[in-house]
């Protein structure tokens, strides 16, 4: 072999070996970080909820007024007052998101056996509260996912006011909510809980102080005719559920923005909002 060709061959082999060493020495590229890993998106500001999800044209008109930035939607559950949602769909959710609205998904399932509202008497928690809570937790997740509400989103359980001082009823209700919360969390969603401050929310605080597990991670409390505040609710300890609270401070009020009228409940939000898939 020509000595010059032999030398060139040696040089080519040496360069290839060096290239392999350099590649091996470089750090591996970082794995993509899932959106949920950064934590849920938290909205701080005014919001409203209404029985029937309004058309996007109404959301657009209301958004221009800049009074509210979040909307609660009753997306599932057998005890909804408005079970037939004319507009609510994946398309509606992406449209609301693209208009700048944050979404608070509300699930209205079985109610406490000692619920105060007569309209909810027909939907009681039964003899197997843990099993029923688990089943409805799966339903809440499945319905949310079908609508394009992604893991990492909060799902808020609506439990109307009940007599938490009735020990047997309170135990059944708490067991049901613990099962629901545990199931929702196991699917990567954040369990939230709506109720009257004086009943269900007080009950959750009592359970927290007693060391109960599997409690909701966000509290949405109704206390009307008081100044809006997420930090000054008297039944909650100052450090409990910090930045994971919603105060419903007025209800059944009618407002008009951009020529569009709605009857709503008013809320002050300091809590996670839904992640809506494209």
QUIFEN-V209310 format. One record per residue. N is the residue number from 1. PSI is psi in radians with two decimals (999 if undefined). NEAR is the number of other C-alpha atoms within 8 Angstrom. Layout:
[[N	PSI	NEAR] [N	PSI	NEAR]]
This chain:
[[1	2.50	4] [2	2.22	5] [3	-0.60	6] [4	-0.70	6] [5	-0.63	8] [6	-0.72	9] [7	-0.75	8] [8	-0.70	8] [9	-0.76	8] [10	-0.73	8] [11	-0.74	8] [12	-0.77	8] [13	-0.69	8] [14	-0.73	8] [15	-0.68	8] [16	-0.73	8] [17	-0.73	8] [18	-0.69	8] [19	-0.67	8] [20	-0.68	8] [21	-0.76	8] [22	-0.77	8] [23	-0.75	7] [24	-0.51	7] [25	-0.35	6] [26	2.51	6] [27	2.58	5] [28	2.53	4] [29	2.51	4] [30	2.46	4] [31	2.56	4] [32	2.44	4] [33	2.11	6] [34	2.64	6] [35	-0.63	6] [36	-0.44	8] [37	-0.47	6] [38	-0.06	7] [39	2.77	7] [40	2.70	10] [41	2.17	8] [42	2.28	8] [43	2.35	11] [44	1.93	8] [45	-2.90	10] [46	2.58	12] [47	2.98	13] [48	2.77	12] [49	2.63	11] [50	2.62	11] [51	-0.81	9] [52	2.16	9] [53	2.19	11] [54	2.80	7] [55	2.72	7] [56	-0.50	9] [57	-0.62	6] [58	-0.75	9] [59	-0.67	11] [60	-0.79	9] [61	-0.73	12] [62	-0.62	13] [63	-0.59	13] [64	-0.45	7] [65	-0.33	9] [66	0.47	7] [67	-0.67	7] [68	2.64	12] [69	-0.06	12] [70	2.58	13] [71	2.28	12] [72	2.33	12] [73	2.34	13] [74	1.56	13] [75	-0.26	11] [76	3.03	13] [77	2.50	12] [78	-0.25	9] [79	0.30	11] [80	2.44	11] [81	-0.48	5] [82	1.35	8] [83	-0.47	9] [84	1.74	4] [85	1.89	9] [86	-0.65	6] [87	-0.41	8] [88	2.16	10] [89	3.07	7] [90	-0.69	9] [91	-0.71	7] [92	-0.75	10] [93	-0.77	13] [94	-0.61	11] [95	-0.75	9] [96	-0.77	13] [97	-0.78	11] [98	-0.39	7] [99	-0.07	9] [100	0.09	8] [101	2.50	11] [102	2.57	12] [103	2.35	13] [104	1.77	13] [105	2.19	12] [106	2.27	13] [107	2.15	14] [108	1.54	13] [109	-2.60	14] [110	2.60	11] [111	2.80	14] [112	2.52	13] [113	-0.37	10] [114	0.62	8] [115	2.55	13] [116	-0.57	9] [117	2.16	8] [118	-0.47	6] [119	-0.24	5] [120	0.06	12] [121	-0.47	10] [122	0.15	5] [123	0.90	10] [124	2.66	10] [125	2.38	14] [126	-2.65	7] [127	-0.17	4] [128	1.30	7] [129	-0.61	13] [130	-0.83	11] [131	-0.71	9] [132	-0.72	11] [133	-0.66	14] [134	-0.82	13] [135	-0.77	9] [136	-0.43	11] [137	-0.77	13] [138	-0.71	10] [139	-0.75	8] [140	-0.73	13] [141	-0.79	11] [142	-0.77	8] [143	-0.71	10] [144	-0.82	12] [145	-0.68	10] [146	-0.49	8] [147	-0.10	9] [148	0.28	11] [149	1.97	12] [150	2.79	12] [151	2.58	10] [152	-0.18	12] [153	2.68	13] [154	2.58	13] [155	2.12	14] [156	2.12	12] [157	2.23	12] [158	1.88	11] [159	1.87	13] [160	2.84	14] [161	2.42	12] [162	2.92	10] [163	1.54	11] [164	-0.20	10] [165	-0.23	5] [166	1.83	8] [167	-0.81	7] [168	-0.79	6] [169	-0.73	12] [170	-0.72	12] [171	-0.76	8] [172	-0.80	11] [173	-0.77	13] [174	-0.76	8] [175	-0.76	11] [176	-0.84	15] [177	-0.65	11] [178	-0.75	14] [179	-0.78	15] [180	-0.82	15] [181	-0.77	15] [182	-0.73	12] [183	-0.81	11] [184	-0.77	16] [185	-0.63	10] [186	-0.36	7] [187	0.09	8] [188	0.14	8] [189	2.92	14] [190	2.06	14] [191	2.19	16] [192	2.94	14] [193	2.18	13] [194	2.37	15] [195	3.11	14] [196	2.42	12] [197	-0.62	12] [198	-0.17	9] [199	-1.47	12] [200	-0.72	15] [201	-0.70	15] [202	-0.72	11] [203	-0.75	10] [204	-0.65	9] [205	-0.72	11] [206	-0.75	8] [207	-0.69	9] [208	-0.79	10] [209	-0.48	7] [210	-0.05	6] [211	0.31	6] [212	2.52	8] [213	3.11	6] [214	0.62	8] [215	2.77	11] [216	2.60	12] [217	-0.16	10] [218	2.43	12] [219	2.28	13] [220	1.86	13] [221	2.43	13] [222	2.06	11] [223	1.89	12] [224	2.89	8] [225	0.58	6] [226	2.80	6] [227	2.49	5] [228	2.21	9] [229	2.30	8] [230	-0.26	11] [231	-0.30	6] [232	0.44	6] [233	2.16	8] [234	-0.36	5] [235	-0.12	9] [236	2.39	8] [237	2.65	7] [238	-0.66	7] [239	-0.01	5] [240	2.41	6] [241	0.78	9] [242	2.31	8] [243	0.44	6] [244	0.94	11] [245	2.59	14] [246	2.31	13] [247	2.01	14] [248	1.87	15] [249	-0.10	15] [250	2.61	11] [251	2.70	9] [252	0.81	7] [253	2.57	9] [254	2.26	8] [255	2.69	8] [256	2.22	8] [257	2.32	9] [258	0.51	8] [259	0.08	6] [260	2.18	9] [261	2.41	8] [262	2.59	8] [263	2.16	9] [264	2.94	13] [265	2.42	13] [266	2.45	13] [267	2.60	14] [268	2.19	15] [269	2.32	13] [270	1.29	13] [271	2.90	12] [272	2.63	11] [273	2.93	13] [274	2.60	14] [275	2.06	11] [276	2.12	10] [277	2.66	7] [278	999	4]]
